[in-house]
Amino acid sequence: MKPAALAFYGCALGLLGLGLRELLLGYEENRCSMTYMFEYPEYRRVQLPRRVARLYPAYGLYLYGEGVYAQETRGLKLSGAPVLFLPGNAGSYKQARSLGSVALRKAEGLEGGVHLNVFTIDFNEELVALYGGSLLRQTRFLHESIKAILRLYKEQPDPPTSVVLVGHSMGGVVARALFTLPRFNPRLVSLIITQASPHQAPVLPLDPYLLEFYSAVRRRWIAGAQDLRNVTVLSVGGGYRDYQVRSGLTALRCPMADPNKLSLVATAVPRTWVSTDHLSIVWCKELVLATVRAFLDLIEPETGQFTDDTETRLSVLNYHFIRHPVQVPDEKPEPVVTFTAPPEAWSEVNTLRLFYSAPKEPQVKHFLFALSSRRKAYSHFHCRNSNLEMTSWLYGCTEMNGSMCLQAVDLSWRTELLPSYKALTVRVSELSSVSHLVIIASNPSGNQFIIECEWQREESQTIPLAVPHVLSFGLTVSDVTINSTGLLHTVQLQHFHQVYQAFRITVVSQCKVSRDRLPSVYRLKVPWFREDSFTTASIPSITEIAGMLHTSRTVNTSSARLLLHTAPNCQYKVSVRTSFPKVLGQVLRFCGPVLPVYLAVTLLLSLGVQLCSISQAGRPVGMGEAMSKALRPHRLELPIYLLHLLLRQSWFEEVWVSLGLPAVDTLPLTLAENTIQNTPVPTEDWPRLLAPILCLLGATVAFWGSIVMRMGLRLLSFLLAPLHRPSVTLDCGTFLPQTQVFFILALCALGRLTCGAVSVTVAFMFHLYRVLRLQMTLRSLRHVLNLAPQKISPEMENGYGAGGCKRQPKECNGGPLLTQSALQEVRDDLQLHLSLSALLTVPMMLCAPSLIYWFRNLRYSVHLDPDPCWPHTLPLLMATVLLINCNTVTLSHSKILRLTCRLVLPLCIAMVMFSSLHLYRVTHFLSVALGFLAISCYL
């Protein structure tokens, strides 16, 4: 192996490691608080009808309980509001303990005995994110479970008519799939909360059943949007800590006119403001508290059940998950408020800014701001407070009496909760009927707090800042210095609207005068999706913010913005530079699932190089050299790019569709999905440059993976050598023709009766045995030739073996050939079969989820139904068994080897075109290539 190739792939491996490190470790520490059980948790199984238990023996329905509550509900006589938790991929039904325990604690002491009954479903920890064959089965069992839950309340005076669903991961997708069932009554579910659920598309599309399931759900929620308007769905993504399901996939596809479908990221949830990984989103105390508070606010005190009013549901969810204003959801502000404070409590503020720190002594204090002299000069009025007791604290005065306000309207509903204080901004142009603004700064309990207010001009508070180009690699910096004279500044990050952009934003704050100040809050606001992130910083400080996006910008929206809630009379310097590691992390976050395609393409192209070498020189080149020659990204991407250009022409697209050809798959970064209107949004063409990067990363995995595989096989051959007699025959590990036919039939029967992935794995093991025997033979021949060198006769030089057999195709009996030419033939065969083993590893890995699912459900059924690997893998099985007897001498005399070599590149191009979003198609293309190679061994 050439040192240059090692150095090149070593650098590529460094880039891959840098991107993986950023993806897996380059995020904030886990700031979620753990939820604890105060008493021992119990899961009481709910008996289901015999028909249901017989149809779904692996599933179960449980009621969560603790302590006294668990004893009281032993007979399943329930009176609370039902909530059903759905675990996700490989998830346990016991994950409901965080939700159930917090719900029990929060319900203690509530008036009217309001409480929740938390149920959970055992889906047998199935790998539904990788195997889609059981998704419909889970959906049907969920329907039966909902009906069983509602039957438990039939003796109650006000029984519930619906169940609230909480779905984690794929459990959220199953919850939405309920509405695709023909006999499902949509009134049984009125609220669904999903946690880290990939609603947009599956993370890894490994089988067609998974994609068909998603298509059915998408069609139902788009075509039947009018029928499902009364169903409220809230989807919460985990943020950057969740590298298993990126938050962009958690966005709901729904019409813009439907306000009951909400999507957001956990970092934007008030009183949460943290990123969660894929598992901690279930037990994150901050998020669980927000969920339980919302549930309890949705219960009607009269009935003890969830409200059926859609507007109330939306108001409660907005309060706890989106904005969190000061008024509680069921509190209706009075249209007109009358003030009775004495004259000495009123103070008029004539300056542009107010700073007020409440004393320890209780007092009544009101501040007046006249609007008459400020309307033309200023556009906004901004206030913030910390620890203020009053829920309503900003009013617009409509009737004045001297220096006192008699009547006013409440403007506090616009308040927004930030990590360190409450903030409120009102637009002056909307206050035409108001003469003064009133700030209520009373502290009846003697609690200390701070209030800061100011008049603002929007144009002077907004600073444009063009971000560096993504290809600047951090060498250029865009910065701006803000000499803060106000409380709020907006840095417009121009041209920052694509997910492949990633920046390191540094904010340096310093003040000339040191005094007690409220901390600064930096908010990265994304206009087109609720994925805002908050950072709190003291003064002075140096703060770094990761500037990345979960979704690309949609049409007619501005770029991302950085909102700085600052301290007055301080200086802030904002610097933005491209972070190359974060860019690599974003590429892997969005395009990582495509790497198996480029891995298979690299291995297939390398095999093609070896076949061409056999055709021309009679022997294959090494795997390392073959991969170096095969790495030609332009040969792949240029035809694909030209096809994309042609498909933009309407006439060509019509011809393409009329021929029945499938749609061309695109990279996740080359097309932005408008998650609100479900329409494609074109982006720049340059992300097509990502394809060569992915090709390089796929080749890197193939190169180093093949090295690891060769080393592993060499070690394994050493370990297995004592179990085999030393052999120097060239046909070791091969089968007789009759044996090959028997094995093909046996593997077909095995796949038909059990699981197709089992047959693929067994066939791979047979071929691996052939490689191990070749490795042992190579080592034996080396030892024999080193210990007993022979004088090579002219017959030997001409290719005659020890038994006088000329090495022609299909003629030699495999007698011992103790010559250097025999050693070279074994080495050539080993190189060829090593490449074949590496290539066969890809379909075996793609079939692994089905194999795992089948193995874990053996106690329920020997046959996997449905089976995504059967009968599509039949050509692959036949080719694998036939290739076991393949050798380089036979191939060098093949009549169709040149045709097989020429088919490799078109197959690789087609694989990239049609498999990026359909990974299971990789197996089909490899079956075609290996099928032609198997035929070449016999023709």
N, C-alpha and C positions, 0 to 999 in steps of 0.2 A: 504494500500500500504506500502510495507516494506521500512524502511529508507535506507537500502542498495541500493535498486533499484533507489530511488530518488537521492542518492548521485552519483551513477554510471552514470545515465542519465544526472545529473546536470553537471558532468565533461565532458561528451560527448557534451552537449550543449555548454559548454565553448569552446571546440575545434572547434565546428561548427561556433560559433560566432567569434572566432579568425580568422578562414579561410575566413569568409564572410567579416570581417572588412578589411582584407588584400586585398581581391578581389575588394571590392567596394571603399575603401578609401586609400589603401596603395600604392598610386602612387604620382607622382609629381603633383604639383599644375598646374592648367590650364594656360599655358603660351601663349596661342593663343591670338592674337589681334583681336578685333571685327571689322567686316566690317560694314560700315555705308552707308546709302543711302544719297546722297547729295540733291536729289529731291524726291518728292513723287512718290513711285513706282506705275505703272499701269500694269494691265494684260489684254491685248486685246484678246478676244476670236476669234479663227480662225474658220470660218464656214467650216464644213465638209460636204461631200455628204450626201444626205438624207438616203441612204442605211446604211452608216456608223453610222450616228446619231441614226438610229433606232436600229441597232444591239448593240450599246454600249451607251445607254442613260445615264449611270452614269459617263462616261469619257468625257474629254474635252481637247482641245489643245489651248494654249495661247502663245502670244508674249509678252515678258517683255519689258517695256519701262519706261523712266523717262523724265520729263520736255519737252524740245523742241523735243528731239528724239521721245518721245511718240506722240507728235502732228504730226510730220512729217510722222510717220508710221501709222497714223490713217486709211489710205486707204489700208494698207498692200502692198504698193509698196516698195519693199525691194531691196537693192543692196549689202548687206554685206554677210559675210560668215556664213552659218547657223550652229548653235549649239543647240542641243536638250537635255534638262535636264530631267532625269527620277527619280522621288522620289521613296523611298523605302517603307518598311513596315510601314504602318500608316503614311506615309510621305505626306506633302502638296506640291502642285505645287508651292506655294509661296516661297519655300526654294531656288528657283532659283534666288532670288533677290541679293544674295551676288555675285554670278558669273556674273549676268547681270549688276549690278551696277559697279563693278570693271572693267568689259570689256568696258563699256561706258567711264569711266574715263581714262583708259589706251589708248583708241583709239583717244582721243582728240589730234589734232595737228599732227597726223601721215600723212606722205606723201601719196598722191594718194587717200585719203579718205578711207583708209583701216579700217574696223570695223567689229564687230560681230553682228549677229542677234540671240539673245538668246530666244529660245522657251522652253516651259515647258508643261508637260502633267499632267492633273488632273486624278489620278487613284482612286479618291473617298476615299483616305486614307484607302485603304483596308489592312487587316492584312495578307498579302501574305506570311510572314515568318512563320505563324502558320497554314494558310489554303491555300493549294496548288491548290484548284479547280479553282481559277481565274487567275493563272499565264499564262496559254495558252491564255486566253481572253485578258490579258494585252499585250501579245506579238503580237497578231493579230492587236490590236488597234495601237500599236507602228508602225507596218508596214504601216497601213493606214495613220498614222500621217506623216511619212517620205514622202510618196508620195504626201500628201497634201502640205507639206512644199516646196518640189521641184517645185510644180505647181505654187507657188507664184512668182518664178523667171523666168518663161518661156519667159517673154518679155525682159529680160536683154540680152545685147550683148554677155556676157560670163556667162551664167547661171551655177550654181553649179550642179555637177553630183552626189554628195554624201553629207551626213550629219554627223557631228561629234557628238557622243553620250557621255554624261556624266551621269553615273548612280550611285546613292547613294544606299547603302545597296542592297536590292533585285532588285532595278532598274538596277544595273549592271548585275545581273544574267539574267534579262529579255532582256537586250541589247544583250547578247551573245546568248540567245535563238532565236533571230531573224533568225539566220542562219539554224535553224531546220525547218523553214516553207518551204513547198514544192515549193511555188511560189515566194519566196523571191530572189531578185537579189543581190548577195553579193557585187556588185559594188556600191550599195546605201549607204554603210557604210564602210569607210576605216580606221577609228580611233575610239576606244572606251576607255574612261577613267572611271574606276570604283573606288568608294570611299567606303571603309569598306564593300565590297560585299563578302558574303560567297560563294566563287566559289567551294570550296572543297566539302562541304556537307551542308545541312540545319542545323541551330543551334538546332532546336527542330523538329525531324521527327515525327510530330503528325498525319500525314495522308499519305496514299499511293500515292496520286496524287502529293504531294510534291516530294517524292522520284522518282517517274516516270518522272517528269519534269527534275530533275537533271540528271537522267540517260540518257535521250534523249539529253540534252545539252552536257554531257560528251562524249557520243558516236559520236556526230557530230563533235566536236572539236578535237577528237583523230583520228577517222577514216578518217575524211576529212581534216586532217592537211595540206596536200599538196595543197588543193584547197583554204585554208584560209591563206596561207603564206603572202599574200599581205595585210591582215587585221592586223593592229597594235592594240594591247590591252595593256593598262597599268593599273595595279591593285595596289591601295594604301591602306594599312591597317592603322588603327588608333594608334596602340601601346597598352600599358597596360592600358591607361585610358579608352579604349573601352572594357568594360566587357560584352557587348551584343554580339559582333562578334569578337572573338579573331583573332588576325592578322594571325595566322597560317591557318585559313580557307580562307583568302583572296588570298592565293597563287594560281596561275594558273597552271592547269595540262596541260602540253604541251611538245612536243618533244624537246630535247636538241638542235637539229639542227635548231630550229626556233627562231631567235633572236628578232622577232617582238612581242613576248609575254613577258612582263616585270612585275615582282612582287616585291614590296618593302613595307617598313613601313615608316610612316611619319617622324619618328625620323631620318631616313637616308637621307631625301630629303635635298639637299643643300639650305641654306638660310631659311629653315623651322626649322628642328632639334627639333621639339616639338611633344609630344604625344597628340592625340585628342580623345575625347570621340565620341560616335557613332553619335551624332548630330552636335557637333562643327566641325567635319571634313568638313561639308558643308560650314560653314561660317568662318573658320579659315583663317585670312587674309594672313598669310604667305603661306599657301597651295593654296589659291585662286589666289594669285599673281603669283605663279609658274605656275599654270594651264593657266591663261590668257596670261602670257608672252609666253608660249609655243604655244598657239593658234595663237597669232599674228605673231610669227616667222614662223609659218607653212603657212601663207598666201602669195601667189605669188603676188607681186606688179602689175604685168601686168594684171592679171585677177581679183584680189581682192578676190579670192577663195582659198580654201585649196589645197595644192599641192598634186599631185597624186604619187609623187616619194617616194617609200618606204624607201630608204636610207636617204632621207632628214628628213622624219618623225622620224626615229630612231635616227638620229644625234641630232635633236632638243630635243627629250625626254631625251636622255642621258645627254644633256647639262643642262636641267632645273631640272631633277629629280634624276640623279644618280651621276655624277661626277662634273659637272660645271667647266670645264677648262676655261682658260682665253680667248681663242678665241671664238667668237660667232659662232653659227652653220654654217652660210653661208659664213664665212670668211675662205678663203683658204690661208694658210701660204705660203710665197714664198719659193721655194726650196733652194735658196741660197741668203743670206743676205750680203750686202757689207757695211762695217763700214767706216764712214768718220770722226770719232772723232779725234781731234788733239792728238799728243803724250802725252801731259801733262794730258790728261783725263784718261790714262791707268795706272793701278796699278796692279802689280803681287803679289799674296798672296802666301807666302811660308809656312805659318803656317797651322796647321790642322783645324783651326776654324777661321771664320770671323764674327765679330760683327760690324755693320756699322749703325750709326744713321745719317740720312740726315740732313743737316743744313737748316735753314729757307731761305737762299739765293739760288736762282736757280743756278744749276751747272750741268755739264756733267761729269759723273763718270762711268768708266768701270773697273771691276775687272777680272783678269786672274788667272786661276788655272791650273797649268801644270799637265798633266796626266801621263807623262812618268815615273815619280818616284813614282806614287801612284797605278799603275795598279795591282801589285802583293800584295801589303800590304793591300789594302782596296777593299771592294766589292761594296760600294754604295757612292753616293754623295747626301747629303740632304741639302735643303735650305728652308727657310720660310721668308715671309715678311709681314708686316702690312702696309696698306694704300699706297702701291706702285701704282703709276698711270699707269705705262707701262703694257700693256697686254702681251707683249713678253719680257721676262726678263732673260731667260737662253738660251744660245746658245752653240753649239759645234763648235769650230773653226777648219776649214779645211785648211786654208792658213794663215801663219804667216809672218810678216815682222819685224824682230827684236822683240821688246816688244809690238808690235801692231798686232791685228788680222784684216786681210783684208776681209776674207770671212768666213761665218759660216752657220750652219743649225740651225733652230729654234727647241729647245727642250721644249718650254714652254707649249706645248699642253698636257704634262703630269701633269700639275699643278692641284691640288685638293683644293677646297675651304673648309676651316675649320671654326668653329664658330668665331675664333679671328684673323685668318690670312690665307694666302695662303701657301701651302706647296707643295714641289716637291721633289721626290726622283728618281734618275736615277741609273741604274746598270752600273757599270764601264765596265763590260765585253761586253756590247752592244755598246760601243763607240770606236770600233777598228779603225774607220776612222777619229777620232777626236784627235787632239793633245792637245788642251786646252779647258777648260770650261770658258765661258764668262758670267759674271753677269752684267746686265745693271742697274745701280743704279742712274740714272739721275733723277733730279726733276725740270723739266722746269717751273713748276708753283710755285715752292717754298714750296710745301707741305712737311711736315716732315713724315718720315717713318723709319722703322727699318728693316734691313736685317741680317739674321743669317744663316751661312752655315758651314758645316763640312764634313770631310771624315769619313766614318763609316765602321766598320767590322760587318758583319751580325751576326757572331757567338758570338761576345762579346756584342752585343746589345740585344740579345735574352736570356731571363732567364726563364727556366722551373719552374713551380710551380704546384705541385699536389694539387688539391682542396680536401677539407675534404669530407668524405663519407656523403651521404644524411641523414643517420641514426645517425650521430654524434650529432644531436640536438643542434648544436652550442657550444658544450663543447670543441671541438678541433679547433685550429686555424692554418692555413698555412700562413706563412708570408715570405717576402723577403725584404731586404733593398738594395736600389740602390743608390750608391754614384754617382750621375749623373755627368758624364764628357762630356755628349753629349746632343743633342737636341731631340733624339727619342730613346725610349726603348720599347721593346716588351716583355710582360709577357705572356708566353704560359700557359694557364690554362688547364693543363693536366686532362683528363677524364671529362671535362665539355662539354657535348654534348647531354644531354637529357633534355626534357622539365620538368620532375619531379624534377630536381635539381634547387635549388634556394639558392643564397648566398648573404651575405652582405659584399661587398668589401669596405674596408676603405683605403684611400690613405692619408698619413700624409706627408706633405712637409715642409721643413725648410731649410733656407740658412744662412750661416755664415755672409755673407756680404749683407747688405741691399742696394739695388739700384733699379732703374727703370728696370723692366723686363716685357717681354710679359707674359701674363697669361698662365698657363698650361692647356692643353686640354687632357682629358682622353677619349679614344674611345674604347668601347667594340665592337670588330669586330667579326662577325659570318661569316665564310667562305662560308657556303652552302646556305645562304639566305641574302637578303639585309635588315637586321633588325638592323644595327649598331645604337648605341646610343652614344651621345656626352655629356660630362660634362666639363664645364669650371670652373677653380678654380684659385684663386689668390695665391700668395706666400707670407708668409707661410699660410697654411690652413689645415683643416681636412675635407676631402670630403668622403661622403658615396655614393656608387654606387650600385644599385640593379642588381645583377647578375642573370638574368633569360632569358629564351629562348622562342621564339614563335614557333619554329619548332625543331624537333630532327635532329641529324646529319644523313646525307645520306652516302652511301658507298664511301670509298676512299677520305675522307676529314679529315682535322685536327680538333682539338678541338678549342673552342673559344679562342680569344686572347684579351689581354688588351694592347692597344697602348698608351704609355705615351709620349706626346709631352711636354718635360720638359725644365726647365731652367738649363743651365750649372752651375757647381760648387754648386749644391744643393743636398740635401739628400731626398729620397722618400722611405717611408716604405709602402708596400702593404700588407694588411692583408685580408685573406679570411676565413670566417666562415659560416657554414650552418645556414640559417635563417628558423627556424621551422614554424613561421607564414607564410612566403612566400611560403614554400613548401605546406602548407595547401591551400594557395591561388591558387597555380598552380594546385593542385588536383581538386579544385572546378572549376577553369577556364576551365579545359579540360574535367573533368568527371562530372561536375555539372548536365548536361542534363540527366545523367543516374540515378540520385537520385530518380526520380519518380518510376523507376523500383524497386529499393530496398525498397522504401516506400510501394509499393503494396505488395512486397514479405513479408515484416515484418507484415503487417496487415493480410495477408492471413495465414501466419504461426501462428499468434496469434489466429485467428479464429479456425485454426486446433487444437490448444491446448485446446481451450474451447470445441470444439466438442468431442475430446477424453475424456475430463473430464465429459461431459454429458453422454457419452457412458459407462464410468466406474463407476462414482459416482452419476449420475443422476442430476448433477447441474454443471454449468460452473464456472470456476475460474474468478477472476476479470481481467480487461483488462491489468492492470499494471503487475500483476503476469504472465499473459499469454505472454506478450511481453518479460519478463525476461526469461521465459522458451523457447520462440521461437528463441531467439538470439543465434543461433548456426551456425556461418559462415562456419565451416568446413563441415557441412552437405550439404551446397550448393556448395561450391567451389571445394571440392575434386572431385566429379563426373565431374564437368566442366573441371577441370585441366586434369584429365585422358582422357577426350574426346579430348582435344586439343593435347595431346601427341599422341593419336591414329590417329588424322587427319594429323599429320606430316608423317605418313606412307602412301605411295602411294596407296597400295592395299586397305587400309581402306577408303581412300578418294574416290577411284573409286567406292567402294560399296556404300558409302554415296551418291554420285552423282547419281548412277544408281537407287537408291531408291526414287529419286526425293525429298530428304530432303533439306530444305533451308540451306544456309550458316550460320555458327555460328557467332554471333556478338562478336566483341572484344572491349575491353575498348580502348578509344582513346590513352592511354599512353602505350599500349602493342604492338603497331605496328606503326612504323614511315612511313609516305608516302613520297616517293621520288617525290616531286612536279614537278620535271623537266622531269623525264622519266616515271612517272606514274607507278612505280613498287614498290611493298612492300619491305620494308627493315626490316629484323628481328632485334629485340632489345633483351635485356636481359630478362630472364624469371622472374626475381624478381618483376617487376611491377605487376605481378599477385597478389602480396601481397596487392595491392591497393584495391582489391575486398573486403577483410574483413573491410578495413577502410570505404569504401562506404556503406557496409552493416551496420556498426555501425552508420554512419551518417544518413542513411535512417531510422534505428530504432529510432534514436533520434528524428527525425522529426515526426515519427509516434507516439512516446510516448508522447511528449509534445503537439503535435497537437491533440491527443485524449483527453488529459486533458483539453485543451482549448475548445474543442468541447463539452465535458461533462459540463463544467462550463457554456458555452453559452446556451446549451439546458436547463440546470436547471434554468437559469435566464429567458429564453424565456417561459418556462412552468409557471413560476410565473406570467409573464405578460399576458399570455393567459388564465390563470385559471379563471378569472372572466367571460370569454366568454363561459365557459363550466360548466355544472352541476357537482357537486362533485360525483365521482363514485368510487366504490370499486370492480368493476367487473374485472375479469382477461382478458376478451376479448374486452376490450375497444380499439377502433381504428382499429378493424379488419373488414373484409368484409364478406358478405355472398358469397357462391360459385357462385351464379348467378351474383352478383356484380363484383366478380373477373373476370369472363369471359367478362363481359361488359367493364370493365376498360382495359383489355388486348386488346380487339378489338378496343376500342377507341384510345388507345395509338398507336397501329399499324397504324390506319387510320391517326392519327395526324402526325406521323413520315413520312408516305408516302406522305401526301399532303403538308407538310411544311418542316420540318427538323428533322432528327433523334435525334439531340441533344436536341430538345424541348421535345420529348417523354422521353428521358433519365432524363432530369431535372424534369419533372412532376412526373415520377415514383419515383424519389428520394424524392420529396416533400411528396408524399403519405407515403412513409416509414418513413420519418422524423416525420410526424404527428403521426404515430403509436408510435414512441419513446417518443414524447411529452405527449401523453395520458398515456403511462406507467409511465412516471415521475410524472404526476398528480395523478395517481392512487396510486403510492407508497407513496406519501406525504399524500393523504387522508386516506389510511389505517393506516399509522403511527399515525395520529391525532385521528382516531376513537379508535384504540387500546389503546392509551394513556389516552383518556378521559373516555372511557367506557370499561374497561377490563372485560372480561367474563370468567366464569369458563369453562374450556375446558372439554367437555364430552368425554367419551371413543370413541364415534363415530367421534368426531372432531380429536382426536389423531390418529385415523385410516385413516384420510384423507377425512371424510365426510364433505360436506359444510353445510351451514345453511339450505339449502333446502333439505338436505339428499341425495345429489348427490355425488356419489363416483367419484373422479378426475381420470378418465380414459380417454385415447385418444378418442376424437370425441364424448364424451357422455355428458359432463356437459354443462348446458345451460348458464353458466357464471353467476350464482347467486352469491350474496355477500358471501364471505368466510371470516368472521371476525376472523381469527386465525393467529397465528404466522407462520404456514405453508403456508397460503395464502400470507402473506407478503413476505416470502422467495421465493415463486414462482414468484411473481411480480418482486422481485429484480433479480432473475435469468433471467427472460425474458428480463428485462431491460439491463442486462449485455450483453446478446446475441445480442440484437438489436442495442445496442451502437456499438458493433464491426461490425455489418453489415452496419450500417450507415457510420462508418469511412471508411470501404472498398468501399462502393458505392460512396463515395466522389471522389475516384481516377478516375473512368471512367467519372464522371460528369466533373471534371476539364480537362481531356483530350479532352472532346467534347466541352469545353467552347469556343475555337476559332471559331468553326463552328457556334455555337449559336450566338456569337457576330456578325459574318459576316452576318448571315441570318437576324438578327434584324436590322442592319444598312442598309440593302438593301431591306427592306420590301416594300418601296415605288415603287421599280422597279419590284419585283417579290415575290410572297408568297412562292414559292417552291424553295428550295436550289438545284441548279444543277451545278456541281455534288455534291453529298452528301457523305462525307467519313464515316458518322455514320449510313448509311442505305444501305442495310438491315442487316448489321453485328450485330447491337445491338438488334435485335429481341429476341434472347435467353436471353439477359440481362434484357430486359423489362419484359418478362414473368416470369423470376426468381424473379425479384424485387417485382412484384405484388403478387406472390404466397408466398413469404417469409414474407409478412406482417402478415399473420395469423399464422406464425410459433411460437411455444413455446417450452420450454425445456421439458415439460412432454411428448409432442408428439414425440420429437426427441429421448428421452430416450428409447422409445419403437420401434424406427425405425429398420427395418431389414437391411438396407444398410448404416447405419450411420458409421459403422466401415470401409466399403469400401470407403466412402467419406473422412474419416480421412486419410486413406492411400494414397489417390490421391493428397492430398494437397502438400506434399513435391515434388513429381515428377513434378507437375504443376509449383511449384516455381522454380525448377531447369530449366525447359524448359523456363520459363519466363525470367530468367537471360540470358540464352543461346541465345534466339532469339529476345529479345526485347530491348537490349541495344542501338541498332542503328535503331530500328523500334518501337518507343514508342506506336504507335497505337495498336500493338499486345498485349499490357497489357490488354486492354479491352477484347480481345478474350479469354485469359487465365482466367480472372476473370469470364467471362460468363460461362465457363465450370465448374469452381468450384462452383459458385452460383447455376448453374443449377442442379448439383448433390445434393447440399444441399436442394434445393426446392423439389426435388423428395424424399429426405429422410424424409421430413415432411409429406408425404402422403403414404409412403410405410413402 
